[in-house]
Amino acid sequence: MSLPSPAELEARLRLHALPELGPRRFRRLLQAFASAGAAYSAPASAWRSLGLPAVCADARRSPEVRERARAAQAWLEQPGQHLLMWDDPRYPALLAELHDAPPLLFVAGNVGLLEQPQVAVVGSRRASRPGLDTAEAFARSLAGGGLVITSGLALGIDGAAHRAALDVGGRTVAVLGTGLQRVYPATHRQLAARIVDEGSALVSEFPLDTPPQAGNFPRRNRLISGLSLGVLVIEASPSSGSLITARLAAEQGREVYAIPGSIHHPGARGCHQLIREGATLVESVEDILQELRGWQNMAPLPEAPVIPSATGASNAEHPLLELLLAAPYSSEALADASGWPLPQVLAALTDLEISGRVACAAGVWSGRAG
């Protein structure tokens, strides 16, 4: 597919900047006219006949709309900054399946990641320390196994998942509920920059200068699930936005995973609710890897050695811990040294890390005597 002409690109950006013109109305316009340029210049009566609100047609005369389109074109001229539309071959196929797929996607960083297999990791903005540790452990293992970790750049579980994926040299996609020039929360601007600098990507369907608005974050959540093969929820209240993401995932035909917790912990209630509604109960990363075995056309995994429980096992009872107490290893090197398949190594490392018996720094694992 050839790139749109500069005039057609500007028309698409102008349409995108119009108020109250969401994905469905945008699609309706493009189906009614031969191009975005023709749609933009059509008379207001033609727009009204399509059921579009007057504010959309009237705003076409706004200098602000023209300026936003020009600013977006200038942004796109910078290296590593991209715009994807439905007719772009790089538009992610999973996302294109949605009935309300965004007409335009702004991407900063590695645009090719959007077509790679992704798992969303989401949860509470006010997560407990154990919840954050769990998010980091699962994100490290999943990223180490070759999956892209997708989340929403929020405080708490989201940020922990993004960082953990980068810490092991993996890839992560952050889907923003703001424009890419208005990173929110402000405390994650450095994390956003790191994501781009280290070969991952920021994504938003909103115009570049869109500020934080409460109604945009639920819209953002459908993209997190829509890009992913499955969604893992770690700590969430019953009213959490993470549950919105999980339910959208189920509606979109994606897998939903939830980690249970104590009945006395409020952050576990949302996960327990999801499990009652049919989400897969997850106790180790292997629970996810087994279900997603087909994501890479993987051959059936070799029969794994019996992995003892990390809790209460002696060093001699756990061969991986014995190796890590002798010397640090990366996940891949540990698989080579032990002879275990990488997915089983990642699952065991997650269990051991949660129990505090191993630690990971800069992609290298080491054991803790105890």
N, C-alpha and C positions, 0 to 999 in steps of 0.2 A: 504494500500500500504506500503510495507516494505521500510525502508530507503535504499538508495543506498550504496553499499560497499565503503570503503574508497578509493579504486582505481577508482571506477566509479565517486565518488564525485570529486576527483582530476581532472579527465578527463573533467568533466563538467565545472569546474572552469577554467581549461586551455583553453577550447574552448571559454568560455565567455571572456577571456582576450585577444583573438586574435583581431587584427585590422580589421576593415571593415566586421566583422561577426555580422550583426544585427539579429533581431528576425527571419526574414523570412529565411535567409541563415542558421541560427542555426537549425530551424525546418526542413529545407531541408536535412541537414546532418543526423539528428536523424531519419528521415523517410527512409533514404537510407541505414542506418546501424543499427545493432541490439542494439547498445549502444553508449554512448559518448566515451567509451574507444576504441571501434572498429572504430568509426569515426576518432578519433584523430590519430590512428596508421595507417589508410589507406594510400595508396600511393598517391603522389601528382597528379598523372594522374586521379585517381578516383575523387579527388576534382575538377579537371578541367572539368571532364565530367559532373559534376553537375552545371557548370557555375560559380564556385567560383573563385574570383580573386587570382592570384598567391601569392599576399602578405599574404593572409590568410594561405595558406599551408606552405609557407616559414617561417612564424613567429613561427611555432611550434618548431623550433630548438632554439628559443631565450631563453637565461637564464632568461630574464625578465619575460616571460610568466610563466615559472615554479615558479619563486619567487613570483609572484602575487598570484598564486594558493595556494602556501604554506602559504602565509600571510593571505589569506582568510580563510584557514582551521584553522589557529591559532585563528583568530578573532571569528570563530564559536564555539570555545571551551569555550568562556567566557559566563557567564550567561546572559540570556535575548537577545541573538543575534542569528538570524535565517536566513536560506536560504530556499526559496520556489522555486520549479520548477513545470512545468505543471503537472507532475504526482503526486505531493504532494496533499493529500486531503485537506490541509489547504490553497491551492492556491485559491485566491478569485474568486468565480464563475463569477461575473460580468466582471472582468478583463479578464478571460479566454475566454469570448465571442469575444474579439477583434481579428481581423485577424493578427495584429502585436503585440499580447500580449508578454510581455517580457519573455524570456526563464527562467531567474533567477530573483528573487527578494530578495534583502538583507533587513532584517527588524531588527531594534533595538527597543526593548520594547515589548508591548503587541501585539503579532502576531494575536491573536484572533479578534482584532478590524477590521481586513481587511474583515471579513465576516459579519460584522454588518452593518446596514443601515447607509449610509453616505450621507451628502449633502456638496458639495464643495462651499466654499465662496472665491471668488477671486476678484481682482480689482487692481487699480493703485498703483504703488510703491510710487508715490508722491501724495497720497490722501490728500484731505482737512481735516480739523478737523471735520467738520460735517460728511464727508464720513467715517472717522475712527470711530466716535461715532455710526453711523448707522451700520457699520460692527460689532462692539462690541455688540450692542443691539440685532441684529439678531442672531449672533453666540451664545450669552447667552441663548436666548429663544429657539433656535433650539436644543442646547446641553441640556438645561434643560428639553426639551421634549423627550429626549432619543436618538436623532440622533447624530452620530459622525460627527464632523466638519473636513472636509478635505481641505487642501490648500497646497501652495507651499513653505512656510517658507520665502517668499520674504519680503522685507520691505513694509510698507504701510498696505494695506487691509489684506494681508495674515497674517502678524504677529499679527495684531489686532484681527483677527478671532481666531487664535490659543490661544492667551492669554485669550480672553473672555471665550472660552469653558472651559479652565482649571480653571478660576476664579470661576465658578459655580459648580466645581466638575465634569464637563463633560469630554468627551474624544475627542481627536483630532488626526488626522493622517497628518503628514507633508511629502510630496513627494518631494524629493530633485532632483535637476538637476546636482548634483555632487555625488561622492562616499560618503558613510556615515562617512568616516574618514576625509573628506574635507568639513565640513559644510560651506555653503555659503548662505548669507553674514556672515562674521566673527562676526559682531555685534549680530547675532542671535545664537551664540554658546550656550550662557546661556539659551536661550529659548529652543533650541534643547535638552539640558540636562534636563531642567524642564519637557519637554514633555515625555521623557523616565521615569524620576523619579516619575512622577505623574500618571503612568499607561496608557499612550498613546504610540504612535509609530512613528518612522521615517522609511521611505521606500525609496529605490533607486534601479533602475535596473542597475546602472553602477558599474563597479569594485570599490572596496572600496577606492582606492587612486585617483580616477578620479577628476581632478581639474575643476574649472569653465570653461566651453567652450560654446560659444554663441549657437552653434547648438544643444546642449543637452537640453536646456530649453524648446523649442517647443516639443521635445520628452517627456520630463517630463509632459507637460500639458496633453497629451493624457491619462496618468495614473491618473491624478487628476480627469478628467471627467470619465474615465473608471471604477474607483472604486466607483463612486457615483451614486445615484439615480437621482440627478439633480445638476445643477450648478447655483449658484446665483452670478450675477455680480453687483458689487457696485463701481461706478466711473471707467471709462475706456475711453481712447482715441480710435478713430477708428483704430489706428495701434497697439493697446495694445496687449500684449500676452494673456490677459484675454479674448479678443475676439476670439483668436485662440482656447482657452480652450472651450469657449461656442460653437463655430462652430463644434469642435470635438465632443462635447457632443451631439449636434443635429445629427451628422452623426452616432453616436453610439446608437441612440435611447433614449438618456437621456432627462430629462426635462431641459429647460433653463429658468431662471428667471432673470429679470433685473429691477433695481430700477431707475425710472426716476429722473431727476433733472432740474434745471433751464436751459433754452435755452442759457443763457449767460455764463454758466460754461463749460469750455472745457471738463472736466471730465465726463460730462453727455452725450456727443455726442455718445460715443461708446454704452452706454446703450440704447439710443434712436434708434440707428441703429439696435441693436438686436431686439428691440420691433417691429420696422417696418418689420423685417425679420421673425417675428412670435414668439418671446420670450414672456413669460407671464409677464405682467406688475405687479410689486409687490409694494404694499403700506404698507402692514403689514405682520408679520410672519404668520398670519392666511392664507394668500393667498398661502403660501407654504405648511403649514400643511394640509390644505384641499385637495390639490392635491396629497399629499403623504399619505393620510389616510390609504391606504392599506399596507404601508410598514411594519406594525407590526401586520397585521390582526386585526386591531383595530375594535371594534364594532362601529356602527354609533354614532357620538357624540350626547349627549343630546342637546336639544334645548338650545342655549346660551341666557343669558340675553342680552338685547340691550346694547352695549358698546358705551357710549358717546364718542365724539371726545375729545382727550386729550387737544387739543388747545382751550383755552378759557373756558373750563368747570370749574365750581366752585367745591369746595371740596365736597359739598353735592351732586352734580350731578354725581360724580364718586365714587362709593362705594369702589373700590380698593384703591384709593388715600386716602379716609377717613380712611380706616383701617391702611394704612402705615404711616399716620401722627400720629396715636395713638401709634403704636408700629412697630418695624421692623419684617419682615417675610421672610422666604424662599419662593420660588415659590410654592412648594408643600403645605407648611403651609398656604399660602395665598389662595390657591384653597380650602383647607379644611375650612378655616374661612369664605370665601365668599360663598361657595357652588357652585362656577363656575367650569366648566370643565377646567383641566389644559391647554389645547391648547388655550382656550379663555383668560385665565389669562395671558399666555405668550404673546399673541397678544396684549392685552391691556397694559401690562408692556412695551413692545417695543415702542408703541405709546407714552406712558407717559414719557419714558426715552428720546426719541428723542426730545420731547418738553421741557425737562429739569425739569419735575415735580417729577420724582423719580430717585433714584440712587441705584446702586448695588455695594456692597463691600463684597468680600469673600463669595459670594453666598447668601447674605442677602440683601433684598430690604428695602429701607426706603423712606418716602415721603419728599418732599420739599414744604414748605408753600410758597405761592406767589400769 
